Amino acid sequence: METALKELEKLQKLVSDEPSTGKSKAPAIQESLNSLLQTLHVQKKRLEAGIATEAELTTLARTVEARKKEIDERQKEIYNSLARYGKALDKVSRGGSSPVAEALNPALDGIEICDAPADI
């Protein structure tokens, strides 16, 4: 059970809107989106004023791609953390030696896990 709680704590840190800390390779998704939004607003004003250059537009394209990669990386971290949390929960519910697992085992014996219908 302790492992599941630790994994849940890691998952909560990954999905929080707070600035990224710790071992995370990518900034929080909200940070990346805010940075991108600010860059786009600045570039829009420059375009409206007619002072944007070709080099700035090229830089903008690179910036958009970089933010996309950051978001993709963070989503991958979240997905992996969620998978680890699920595995930890499965261990608790299917045969750990904790009192919670022992209490859950009789209740879970008759339950079969199946795929959800595609129309849900």
N, C-alpha and C positions, 0 to 999 in steps of 0.2 A: 504494500500500500504506500509505503514511503517513496518508492521509486515513481509511482504514478503521480504522487503529489509534487515531486521534484520536476517531473516532465510537464505537468500542468503549469507550474510556475514559470518554466522556461518558455512555454507556449504563450502564456499571458504577456511576458516581456516582449516577445517577438511581435505580437499583434497590437501592442499598445501604441498610442499616438505620441508617446514621449520620445525624445531623441534617443537614437540607438546607443546602447552601451554594451560593454562586454565583448564577447567573442564574435558577434555578428559581423559578417563581411560587408553587408550593405546597410545603408541608412534606412530608417523607418520609411515605409511607403509614403506616409503623409509628408515627410521631409522632402522626398524626391518630387512628389507632386507639387508641393508649395514652391520649390525651387524652379521647377519647369514653368509653373504658372507665372511666376514673377518674370522669368526670362521672356516668356511669350508676350506679356503685357508691355515690357520695355521695347521689344522688337516691333510690336504693333504700333506703338506711338512713333517710333522712328520711321516706320513705313508710311504712316499717315502724314508725317511731316516731310516726307520725301528725302530724308537724309540717310536712309539705309544703304549700305554698300553690298556688293556681291559677296565679299569676304564675310560680312556679318551674317548673311543668309546661309553661307556654307557652315559657319560656326554654329548657327542655330540648329541646322540639321544634325550636326555632330552632338550637340547638347541634348536634343530630343532622343537620339539613339542611346546616349549614355544614361539618361534617366530611365529609359525603357529597360535597359540591362540591369540597372539597380533594382527596379521594381520586380523584374523577373527573378533576380537572385534572392530577393527577400521573400517572394512568394514560394520559392523552392525551399528556403529555410523553414518557413511556416509549415509547408506540407510535410517535410521530413520530421519536424517536431511533433506535428499532429499524429503521424504514423507511429513514432516512438511512444507517445502518450497512449494511443490505442493499444499497442502491444503490451504496455505496462498494465493497463486496465484489464486486458484479456488474461494476463497472468494472475492478477488478483482474483478475477471472477471465475477462473477455470482451474485453480489448483495451487494457489500459494498457501503458505502455512499461517497466514494472518487470521485473526478472529473474523474479520470481515469476509475473507474468502471462504472460510469454513461455514459461515452463516449463509453465504450466497449459493454454495454448491448444491444443496438439496433443491433450492428454488429454481436453479438453472438446468437441472438434469433433464427435464422434459422439453426444454426449449430448443428448437432447431433454427439455426440461422440460415436464411435464404436470401437470394437477390430480390430487390424491390422491383415491382413491375415497372416497365419502361414508361408508362403513361403517368407516373407520379411526378 
